[in-house]
Amino acid sequence: MENATFTIRFDSRTKAVILQTLQEAHTQAMGVIIEGDYSTEAVTRAEELSRVVRGILYTRPQGVLEVEEPVVEEPVVGPEAGANREPRVAKEDILDNLPE
């Protein structure tokens, strides 16, 4: 069975939240072993969590991702608004549409 790999991006705050949550789960998994459960499942869970914590902990920033915020134009109100203007028609359009 092939293992799929995934890539995610997160900021520093998200990294801290992920690590805190993983550390709590790892502490619980180690607690189960400390209480005497040396089953393969318990040991495997603690080891997997340990690897994931280290993987997240050792990630380094790959640069700053700049996100462009969309420019929102203010609506035009008053006589300058397009809805209040007379439609402009090109002289050629008028001449082309004259009856013959």
C-alpha positions, 0 to 999 in steps of 0.5 A: 500500500502506497502512502500519499503525501500532503503539503500544507502551508501555515503561519507561525500562529497556526504552527504554535496551535498545531504543536500545542495540540499534538503535544497534548495528544503525545503527552496522553499517549505517553501517559497510557504507556506510563500507566502500564499499557505496552501494547503495540498499538499504544507504543505505535501511537506514541511514536507516530505522534512523536514523529509528527511533532518533530516534523512540525517543530522543525519546519522552517519558513520558505519566505513570506507569502504576500497576499494581494488584497482586492481593491474595492472601489467606492461607489460613485454617488450623485450626478457623477454616477453612471446611472445619472448620465445621459448615454453617450452615442458615437456620431457614427452610430447615429449616422449608420442608423438614419433611415434612407 
